[in-house]
Amino acid sequence: MRPIIPPFPTARPRRLRQSPGIRRMVRQNTLSVDDFIWPIFVRSGEGIEEPIPSMPGVIRRSVDKAVEAARDAHALGIPAMCIFPYTALEERTEDCAGAWDPENHANRAIRAIKQAVPDMVVMTDVALDTYNINGHDGFVENGEIVNDRSVEALVKMALSQADAGADIIGPSDMMDGRIAAIRQALESAGHQRVMIQSYAAKYASAFFGPFRDAVGASGALTGDKNTYQIDPGNSDEALRMIERDLNEGADMVMVKPGLPYLDICRRVKDTFGAPTFAYQVSGEFAMIQAAAQNGWVDGDKVMMESLMAFKRAGCDGILTYFAPAAARLLAAQQ
Ligand code: PBG
């Protein structure tokens, strides 16, 4: 594409910016509630809604409250939710058996939401960190995060989520070979319709900090995730991971974090044209909320501008903690 701009004053680019109507008419990208996947945190108990201090405005909910949240989200037109479990330190184990327990609170939430709001698309998280005593996404043996044994556990976890009624399995663990293994297991178990959204381009990021508080992993995590998540200096590697996961059977792919990695989103969309999602992660959310709470930025405007950035970068959708607030704002603008 080669844009043509004749010399001034033949060209006065400001002509196309002169009124709200014309700006709307020539706007290239739009944001809609259809673009949102809303991540929520579920925990044990009943009637519980507890704030997460490092994510102002985000709460952990017991399963009954998660169902209420799903009803509200559905009423707002939000098409999909992603379920993350909070697990206290004393509930975590070395064998991570809770991860594939059909009765763990994530699986109970999936079942309850699909029963109460069948139209809600429910996505999961596949990784051991929310059950692991050491906070890692795979098993740790002699200080090493082992791959193949972790994949076997991740397959069991994914199957338990599909059995609970999940629509989209979301492996966020970054082990090698897990997409093929999960796809094959889903096919064999009769879950042909269950989709996989691979966290294929997931970076070793400090922007996940508040999330680790939210799921109870911060205190647990020993060391870092640099041996399995992508180095922030790399760009081509993300493309190789996306290609691999699409070849292994991912129906859609994700780039994570979001805003600091929009260059990756654009490259992925242009290269593969697959359904491409970005995760506006906890740290991105927390920064905007903190600045807004201090009155340093206009929170609503920055939220909407940040979400639009993902559309401009080529994303088909966004996992964002802002989903309900943004949906409300979009509805009010109608
Ligand atoms: C865990 C997982 C993480 C996030 C989603 N799934 C954290 C991590 O890898 O440490 C981060 C989400 C966020 O920061 O909002 N497998």
Residues whose N, C-alpha, C, O or C-beta is under 5 A from the ligand:
A	BS01	PBG	A127 D129 D137 S172 D173 F207 F208 F211 V281 S282 G283
